[in-house]
Amino acid sequence: MLNITSATRTARTARMTVAAALAAGCMQLSGAASAQAPSIATFAVPPEGASGYLIASGYSKLLSAHTPIQKVVLQPFASSSAWPVRMNTGEVHFAQHCGYEQILEAYTGTGPFKSVGALRNIRNIATMYGLPWSVHVVDPNVKSIADLKGKTIFVQVSHTDHVTALRVMLKVAGLDYSKDIKVIPFRSPTEAVQGVSTGRGEAIAFGLIPSLVEIKRSKGMHTIPIPADLAQKVKAADPVWGVTTIAKGRGPLAPEADVPALEIECGMAAAAQTSAETVYQVVKTVYDRHGEWKGVHPLANQATLKKALEIVVVPFHDGAIRFLKESGVWTAELDAKQKELLGK
């Protein structure tokens, strides 16, 4: 009896030990999932050669020397609709993007993300720079949005923010997006440039991309100004937009005078699972050592703390908030907005 009882106790103790070990292991895995401190970090970036790719490649070279990250992997994605699912699961740790609209849609489970549901693990880090956006036309008689009536316009309809901007501006001008213009959807800017070059359309609603210079040389092209009051109406309809001015002589269309325009905002994001310490060290390195990497692209000069808080449509990462507080730019209003976004 004594031997049997002893054996039973031994077996029971062993089972309890295994159970405790499994429970501890689960807790460790759970902790790892919620706060990954990756030695190899994956950054979602635009395709190679794009401004976002070049900017990420610039600051990424500093991260292995000044953060817990030993190696940075730049993983190109065709658009900002492609990586949020992987960030939500923690497969992608950071992103350099020009897709606040897509991030907002992912976080809320709307638009192209309606079928997969809300991806709640996406966090903002900072707004870094902006790309001027307007309607660029070859007809010299088109001076305003109202003059677009009856025109054929190439529009990247997969980007909800582009469509919203056009709808708002046309409505203010007394026009209807569905009736008063002809829209030709495009996926790649190359399609739109070729379409206007071959006469299939007269305008492109898009950013100020270098390839527009080809149309200017062959057919002539200029940018329709978007006055500040009109731009504010667009921002009221969709808060992902910024406002800027295309300076006189600035390429690729080199206007004869300053042209007010909308701005596609670009920034950094991180997975909620990436540890706050890692994110803090990354954002600190990016901003504190800005002078060491900003030469990789002219747009990198915009990456200042003044710019960092321009777009607030999804919650900020705790690690980014720590740095922004230390830098003196985080406010009580942003605290309230953070709580509101986390509660949605």
Helices and strands as residue ranges (DSSP letters): H 2-34, E 40-45, H 51-66, E 71-76, H 84-89, E 94-97, H 100-108, G 111-113, E 122-137, G 145-148, E 152-155, H 160-172, E 182-185, H 189-197, E 203-207, H 212-218, E 222-223, H 228-237, E 241-246, E 259-271, H 276-288, H 290-293, G 294-296, G 298-302, H 305-308, H 318-326, H 332-343
